[in-house]
């Protein structure tokens, strides 16, 4: 490192004690005030990115999963374990690629899962309980934190995108139904209603109808998979795990493409706005 650069601006003992000085800051030519402003700017950028991503993953799940993530009587044992993991794995897989390739942190999937839970924990009570006086137990959100933790653990073990997709992506989908079953189990209890058997979730749906197309009043669990009996959920989970292998790998690649940055050369005005001396030259 150039000694002239290091000695260009004096550093006081107070700056060292206050943490306003570091060799990196000094090499960049930042004054203590500019260093504090730069750190504050970085903090604001991180907060903005977290809020933006939280809103993006919430909107993504709402648009693609729709009613399967919204209403309790749509969280059935056939299509819910199939649709939800395929939709939920997309953003966490892209985040995994970014955190791992640029920072070597196996936390991307967990960060995505926590961001989604943060979003739904705010929006569900506000939208339904406060705004429309709708019962919260009718709109309980699904969670994917357990599957995301296992997916990050697979990345830590294999350190490879392909094997993480094969084992981590499959585990993410296969663990979705068991990890959410504790919340949904009371609503699967059968009940007799007008000579037919319905679940408790269906009964709640009859009491609180939703104004939309007739699709909202059908019993969601009618379908060809009912021929498998109690094995319907595991058949759906196995097929969802197979699909999630390809979804994970595809979104991993997409995350790498979208996070590739193109840098433009700095000019004197931009460097002055950032508190960097325009005459500072790179030594690398």
Buried (B, 14 or more C-beta within 10 A) or exposed (E): EEEEBEEEEEBEEEBEEEEBBBEEBBBBBBBBEBBBBBBEEEEEEEEEEBEEBBEEBBEBBBEBBEBBBBBBBBBBBBBBBBBBBBBBBBBBBBBBBBBBBEEEBBBBBBBBBBBBBBBBEEBBEEBBEEEEEBEEEBBBBBBBBBBBBBBBBBBBEBEEBEEBBBBBBBBBBBBBBBBBEEBBEEBBEEEEEEEEEBBBBBBBBEEBEBEEEEEBEEBBBEEEBEEBEEEBBBBBBBBBBEBBBEBBBBBBBBBBEEBEEEEEEEEEEEBEEBBBBEEBEEEE
